[in-house]
Amino acid sequence: MTDFRSYEFTRKQNVRFLGMVVITAVILSLLFYRNVLFAVVVIPFVSKLRSFAIENCRKRRCQDYLIQFKDFLFIAATSIGAGRSMKDAIAEAIPRLQSIHEENEVLVPELKLAHERMEYGNEDDVAVLADLAVLSGQEDVIDFVTIYATCKVTGASLIRGMNRAAMVIIDKMTIEREIAERIRRKEQEGFIILMAPILVIVFLNLTSPDYIAPLYETFRGRLIMTATIASNIGIYEWIQRIVKVKI
């Protein structure tokens, strides 16, 4: 099973990321220094940029996982309500999830492995689901497996437990969407602040190249340009810390 608590770039993603970094570095070096050799200024930040990109990819994958898991709960609840076991419910849910999320199947491969462990390995469904939950890194999935195990032991209504878990996930996703929309607006405002110095430099280069020439031709001017890049990076990190919200 896949460990969704971490994320690694594929070879294609690595090439794409490095290509974007190189292009950005060249553009910045030409804009701020008028010398492509100054693209090396970006090198100290490559590791941090890569970590940032990987974390964004991991978060998107986890969001897709949770959305598909919510759909799985409703499908499985219907199957179990008809008297089928969790193993059979998973088998029935797989093709339906494939038809719903055919372009981005995140959960389906994990359900296939879980079903194979139950079908051919004769493993206990609670143990298999527990592994699935731990590797998902999602509190909602872990809570569902806990509910499922408790219902099996106590004889409580499993259907009500699954439906309730699905509704909690939906409510949480609704709140997250509302917060994400507000954060997106703040990030747009921050992006405008971030782009302001760059736009000013581009404007001056186009309209008054002689006026801005000292920034490119003197040591003090290059220090000012470097300070501008560093301050932009600092502003961006500051904005990200402000808008970081965990539910």
C-alpha positions as CSV (number, residue, x, y, z in Angstrom):
1,M,0.0,0.0,0.0
2,T,1.1,3.6,-0.6
3,D,2.2,5.8,2.2
4,F,0.2,9.0,1.7
5,R,2.0,10.7,4.6
6,S,4.9,11.4,2.3
7,Y,5.4,12.3,-1.3
8,E,8.2,11.8,-3.8
9,F,8.5,13.4,-7.3
10,T,8.5,11.0,-10.2
11,R,11.3,11.4,-12.8
12,K,9.0,13.4,-15.1
13,Q,8.0,15.7,-12.2
14,N,11.6,16.2,-11.3
15,V,12.5,17.2,-14.8
16,R,9.5,19.5,-15.0
17,F,10.4,21.1,-11.7
18,L,14.0,21.7,-12.5
19,G,13.0,23.1,-15.9
20,M,10.7,25.6,-14.3
21,V,13.4,26.6,-11.7
22,V,16.0,27.1,-14.5
23,I,13.6,29.2,-16.6
24,T,12.6,31.3,-13.6
25,A,16.2,31.8,-12.5
26,V,17.2,33.0,-16.0
27,I,14.3,35.4,-16.2
28,L,15.1,36.8,-12.7
29,S,18.8,37.1,-13.4
30,L,18.1,39.0,-16.7
31,L,15.6,41.2,-15.0
32,F,17.5,42.0,-11.8
33,Y,21.1,41.8,-13.0
34,R,21.0,41.9,-16.8
35,N,23.4,38.9,-16.6
36,V,22.4,35.3,-17.0
37,L,25.3,34.2,-14.8
38,F,23.5,35.5,-11.8
39,A,20.9,32.7,-12.2
40,V,23.1,30.9,-9.7
41,V,21.5,33.1,-7.0
42,V,18.5,30.7,-7.1
43,I,20.6,27.7,-6.3
44,P,20.5,28.1,-2.4
45,F,16.7,28.2,-2.6
46,V,16.2,25.1,-4.9
47,S,15.9,22.7,-2.0
48,K,13.3,24.8,-0.2
49,L,11.4,25.4,-3.4
50,R,11.4,21.6,-4.1
51,S,10.1,20.9,-0.5
52,F,7.4,23.5,-1.1
53,A,6.3,22.0,-4.4
54,I,6.3,18.4,-2.9
55,E,4.2,19.5,0.0
56,N,1.7,21.1,-2.3
57,C,1.5,17.9,-4.3
58,R,1.0,15.8,-1.2
59,K,-1.8,18.1,0.1
60,R,-3.6,17.8,-3.3
61,R,-3.3,14.1,-3.3
62,C,-4.6,13.8,0.3
63,Q,-7.6,16.0,-0.7
64,D,-8.4,13.8,-3.6
65,Y,-8.0,10.7,-1.3
66,L,-10.5,12.1,1.2
67,I,-13.1,13.0,-1.5
68,Q,-12.9,9.5,-2.9
69,F,-13.0,7.9,0.5
70,K,-16.2,9.8,1.2
71,D,-17.8,8.4,-1.9
72,F,-16.5,4.9,-0.9
73,L,-18.3,5.2,2.5
74,F,-21.7,5.9,0.9
75,I,-21.2,3.0,-1.6
76,A,-20.0,0.6,1.0
77,A,-22.8,1.5,3.4
78,T,-25.3,0.6,0.8
79,S,-23.6,-2.8,0.1
80,I,-23.3,-3.6,3.8
81,G,-26.9,-2.6,4.3
82,A,-27.8,-5.3,1.8
83,G,-26.1,-7.9,3.9
84,R,-22.7,-8.0,2.3
85,S,-19.4,-8.2,4.0
86,M,-16.8,-5.4,4.0
87,K,-14.7,-7.5,1.5
88,D,-17.6,-7.7,-0.9
89,A,-18.5,-4.0,-0.3
90,I,-15.0,-3.0,-1.4
91,A,-15.2,-5.2,-4.5
92,E,-18.4,-3.5,-5.5
93,A,-17.1,0.0,-4.7
94,I,-14.0,-0.3,-6.9
95,P,-15.7,-0.2,-10.4
96,R,-18.1,2.5,-9.2
97,L,-15.3,4.7,-7.9
98,Q,-13.4,4.1,-11.2
99,S,-16.4,5.4,-13.1
100,I,-16.6,8.5,-10.9
101,H,-12.9,9.3,-10.6
102,E,-11.5,7.8,-13.7
103,E,-9.1,10.6,-14.4
104,N,-7.6,10.7,-10.9
105,E,-7.8,7.3,-9.1
106,V,-6.1,7.7,-5.8
107,L,-8.1,5.4,-3.5
108,V,-8.9,2.6,-6.0
109,P,-5.4,1.0,-6.1
110,E,-5.4,0.9,-2.3
111,L,-8.8,-0.7,-2.2
112,K,-7.7,-3.3,-4.8
113,L,-4.7,-4.2,-2.6
114,A,-7.0,-4.3,0.5
115,H,-9.4,-6.6,-1.2
116,E,-6.6,-8.9,-2.4
117,R,-5.3,-9.2,1.1
118,M,-8.8,-10.1,2.4
119,E,-9.6,-12.4,-0.6
120,Y,-6.4,-14.3,-1.1
121,G,-4.5,-13.6,2.1
122,N,-7.4,-14.3,4.3
123,E,-6.5,-11.4,6.5
124,D,-8.9,-9.9,8.9
125,D,-10.8,-6.9,7.5
126,V,-10.2,-4.7,10.5
127,A,-6.4,-5.3,10.4
128,V,-6.3,-4.5,6.6
129,L,-8.4,-1.3,7.1
130,A,-6.2,-0.3,10.0
131,D,-3.2,-0.5,7.7
132,L,-5.0,1.5,5.1
133,A,-6.0,4.2,7.7
134,V,-2.5,4.6,9.1
135,L,-0.9,4.9,5.7
136,S,-3.5,7.4,4.6
137,G,-2.4,9.9,7.3
138,Q,-6.0,11.1,7.4
139,E,-7.7,11.5,10.8
140,D,-11.1,10.9,9.2
141,V,-10.1,7.6,7.8
142,I,-8.5,6.5,11.1
143,D,-11.7,7.6,12.9
144,F,-13.8,5.5,10.5
145,V,-11.8,2.4,11.0
146,T,-12.0,2.9,14.8
147,I,-15.8,3.2,14.4
148,Y,-15.9,0.1,12.2
149,A,-13.9,-2.0,14.6
150,T,-16.1,-0.8,17.5
151,C,-19.3,-1.6,15.7
152,K,-18.1,-5.1,14.9
153,V,-17.1,-5.8,18.5
154,T,-20.2,-4.2,20.2
155,G,-22.8,-5.1,17.5
156,A,-23.8,-1.5,16.9
157,S,-25.3,-0.4,13.6
158,L,-22.4,-0.3,11.1
159,I,-24.5,1.4,8.5
160,R,-25.3,4.3,10.8
161,G,-21.7,4.6,11.8
162,M,-20.5,4.7,8.1
163,N,-23.1,7.2,7.1
164,R,-22.3,9.4,10.1
165,A,-18.6,9.2,9.3
166,A,-19.3,10.2,5.7
167,M,-21.4,13.2,6.8
168,V,-18.7,14.4,9.2
169,I,-16.2,14.3,6.3
170,I,-18.6,16.2,4.1
171,D,-19.1,18.9,6.8
172,K,-15.3,19.2,7.2
173,M,-14.8,19.5,3.5
174,T,-17.4,22.2,3.3
175,I,-15.7,24.2,6.0
176,E,-12.3,23.7,4.4
177,R,-13.7,25.0,1.1
178,E,-15.0,28.1,2.7
179,I,-11.7,28.7,4.5
180,A,-9.7,27.9,1.3
181,E,-11.7,30.5,-0.6
182,R,-10.9,33.2,1.9
183,I,-7.3,32.1,2.0
184,R,-7.2,32.3,-1.8
185,R,-8.3,35.9,-1.8
186,K,-5.6,36.8,0.8
187,E,-3.0,35.0,-1.3
188,Q,-4.1,37.0,-4.4
189,E,-3.6,40.2,-2.4
190,G,-0.2,38.9,-1.3
191,F,0.7,38.0,-4.8
192,I,0.0,41.6,-5.9
193,I,2.4,42.8,-3.2
194,L,4.9,40.3,-4.3
195,M,4.8,41.3,-7.9
196,A,4.8,45.1,-7.3
197,P,8.7,45.5,-7.2
198,I,9.1,43.2,-10.2
199,L,6.5,45.2,-12.2
200,V,8.2,48.5,-11.2
201,I,11.5,47.2,-12.4
202,V,10.1,46.0,-15.7
203,F,8.3,49.4,-16.2
204,L,11.5,51.4,-15.5
205,N,13.5,49.2,-17.9
206,L,11.0,49.8,-20.6
207,T,10.5,53.5,-20.1
208,S,13.6,54.8,-18.4
209,P,16.5,52.4,-18.8
210,D,19.1,55.2,-18.1
211,Y,17.4,56.1,-14.8
212,I,17.6,52.5,-13.5
213,A,21.1,51.8,-15.0
214,P,23.0,52.4,-11.7
215,L,21.2,49.4,-10.2
216,Y,22.9,47.2,-12.8
217,E,26.2,48.8,-13.1
218,T,27.3,49.5,-9.5
219,F,28.1,47.1,-6.6
220,R,25.6,49.0,-4.4
221,G,22.9,48.6,-7.1
222,R,23.4,44.9,-7.3
223,L,23.1,44.7,-3.5
224,I,19.8,46.5,-3.7
225,M,18.6,44.1,-6.3
226,T,19.6,41.1,-4.3
227,A,17.9,42.6,-1.2
228,T,14.8,43.0,-3.3
229,I,14.8,39.3,-4.2
230,A,15.4,38.3,-0.6
231,S,12.7,40.6,0.7
232,N,10.2,39.2,-1.8
233,I,11.0,35.6,-0.7
234,G,10.6,36.7,2.9
235,I,7.3,38.4,2.2
236,Y,6.0,35.2,0.5
237,E,7.0,33.0,3.5
238,W,5.3,35.5,5.8
239,I,2.1,35.4,3.8
240,Q,2.1,31.6,3.8
241,R,2.4,31.5,7.5
242,I,-0.4,34.0,8.0
243,V,-2.9,32.1,5.7
244,K,-1.9,28.6,7.1
245,V,-5.0,27.2,8.7
246,K,-5.4,23.6,10.0
247,I,-8.9,22.2,10.8
